[in-house]
């Protein structure tokens, strides 16, 4: 379950980056796909576009998967690679005569 959610989280992160890069900025005349009306640079946005809604949905999904992954990791407990290694007991150095 943890691995599946982690894979979905990575895919959602890449999708969110792509969605943000596809959007045009407030001050730009043309986005990545161009703009049909470049005179509306200073006009306020009247409607939320599909890409904006999808970006918000993917961001919320990333928040939920982040919380799930954090809770899941904390339930597993802390472990270290050093804990599984057998460390030989240290011997006292020989005293010079």
N, C-alpha and C positions, 0 to 999 in steps of 0.2 A: 504494500500500500504506500509506504514511504517513497519508494523509488518511482512509482507511477505519478504521485503528486509532484515529485521533484522534476520529472520530465515535463509535465504539464506546466510547471512554473517556469522552466527555461524557455519553453515554446512561447508562453505568454509574454515573457520579457522581450524576446526577439520581436514578437508581433507588436508590442507596445512601442518599441523603438521605431519600427517601420511606419506605424500609424502616425507617430509624432513627426517624423520626417516628411510625410506626405502632406501634412497640413501647411497652409500658408500662414505666415505671420500677420500680425495686425497692421504693421507698417509696410508690408511688401505689396507691390502691385500685382505680382503673379506668383502663384504657388508652384509646386513641382509640375502640375498639369497645365499651367497657364491660367489666365483669367479672361473671361469674356468681357467683363466690365471693369476696366482699370480705373475708371473715374470714381469708383466707390471705395477708394483707399481710406478716406477720412470718415466714411459713413459707419455707423454702428451696426454690428451684426443683428439681423432681425430674427433669424431662425437658426436653430442648432442643426448642424448638418449631421448626416449619418456617420461620417468619420469621427466627429466629435463625440457622439453618443457611444460609438464603438470603443473609442479611446477610454472614455470614462468606465465603461463596462469591463474592459481588460484590466484597467488599473485597480478596480475593486476586486476582481478575481485574483490579481497578484497579492493584494493585501490579505485576502482570506487564505491563500495558499502559504503566504509567509507566516501567518499566525499558526496555521496547522503544522507547518514544518518545525517551527520553534517549539511548540508544545510537544510534538512527537520526539524531538531530539532530547528535550529535558526529561522525558519519561524514561528514555533508554538508560540514563545514568552516564556518569563520566567514566571513561575508560581510556587507557593509554597503551601504546605499543610496548612501553617499558614494563608495564605490569605483567605481560605475558612472557618476558624473558627471564631465564634463570641466571642470576648474577652469582658468581662464585664468591665465597667468603674471603675477605681480605686476610692475608697472613701478615704477621709482624715482620718487619725487615730484620735481617740478621745483624747482630751486634758485632762490631769489629773487635778483634782480640789483640 
